[in-house]
């Protein structure tokens, strides 16, 4: 039976179970019914929505949406999210220009090394080009956001 | 009543070289800042505001109006080129604009975005000038009961967005409702769905949510391509090189008349009401036009989709001044900033402002109109720049967009927590993309839910639980009938599609 289920149906079923659990949990919240009206409507919609997806899959199995099964995307999703979050924390506490330079240069260093495998002599010019680009962009970002727009940063260590 | 002398005085002030320079500067700043993800035009306007103390009225207002108009349009540039809306109002443009861009029609999409923005903008300015007073008189008739009916009508658009796959549409709308209900209860102040986490008490902010939902999935996809298959990733937008793009033709512009008209009308109407704002106007226009368009690619790469969303977005520009200039009520953050600028100039806003300060108000009207050609000019000059930027290597442009997204999100309200919201919304956005859930219903439900809930509960408090209060006035009755008819109309249309 489980083998016949598509990923589509499995995910919808999981969503259904999670939202049903949250819906049940709302009855233990110390809030008035009127305060819980919108959360319950939302959970109701989520339950009906996931149920409709499941029903649709059983009624028309030929029409089931084919989901992309290239799981190599998962580390990219996690990595990009983590790096973006770390960048945000880093520029707040270390400094915008420094952090921007470090993150951009770090990424482009990886790109330069990877691309120069076939042509090792091109490594140094590539790194120089990316270094200059990172310096210019970090400077522009600093001038725009800190000097011109004066965004508030709580006492960064560097600039 | 029309005052010719006052108009002449305003004319001389507005059509001066210095005013033109300030408008030009404002438009250039507005478009550039508006194109940076996360940075809405509120920020440059707020920064320019202190200049009101030093500069004459026409120069200050020229700068502010230019920044406002340029910023409202600027958001669409990155929405079309990079699937990253520069401002929340441009989010509705992403679906069609970016699809056109990927299909090698980026210049057409960018030009349509610009022309539709200016069309919607000019329309709403003219409405402001000629019917500000009659519309202003209608605004106070929209009490909580009428607003409940109006917002319910907006919510019914979720059905429009969900016609293709109702299950996924409802999932998306459910998420929108759920995210909107996080934080303090509007009436009682009780905490809902915060799970004891303090930063959530203020709710989930719109800008980080939109930035994450729209921009991050694209960044993830592009980075996946660059890392896993660098040969294939190559230059971002290289398809444009091969196709040798042509610009938008007059015929194509005219063929989108439905989107332009619906966008201009709805944007002006929703912009004149306190609350809805440009994002809701753009989504509503896009949703309503989907029922009238004959373009089979609507929502998946249609010029008419771009036209409807952008006309709706920019038509709020002039309309937002209607409640401000007729009753002194700022219906949006932008209107509040303009109100502050006018007060700094010693102009008290209220029902008598048009009578007592006729020259000042006419100057503002003319500035709003004159800023449009400047927006068109600067926009046209910047389109090739952005098209060229999009041809940069993917490994160079996308990390940069990612970093700008995070800085812009933080700069919007300088809350570190917003960065976490943006990143988490990005993961949710990627899941939506992978699982085929549309983003439209989520955004619509998220925007309308707080407005709907506030007016709905106010009505129940006023009427002491009497539900007949919701159909008490003629305006309410008309709005409920329109809602019922539109739902029936859409369901009928869906049946036809299924057959």
Interface residues (C-beta under 8 A of the other chain):
Chain A: X8 X11 X12 X15 X19 X31 X32 X34 X35 X36 X37 X38 X39 X41 X42 X43 X44 X45 X46 X47 X48 X49 X50 X51 X52 X53 X55 X56 X65 X67 X68 X72 X73 X76 X77 X80 X81 X83 X84 X85 X87 X88 X89 X91 X92 X96 X100 X103 X104 X107 X108 X111 X114 X115 X133 X137 X141 X145 X149 X150 X151 X152 X153
Chain B: X39 X43 X44 X47 X165 X166 X167 X168 X169 X170 X171 X172 X173 X174 X175 X176 X177 X178 X180 X181 X185 X187 X188 X190 X192 X193 X216 X219 X220 X223 X224 X226 X227 X228 X230 X395 X396 X399 X400 X402 X403 X404 X405 X406 X407 X409 X410 X411 X414 X416 X419 X420 X422 X423 X424 X426 X427 X430 X434 X435 X436 X445 X449 X453 X457 X460
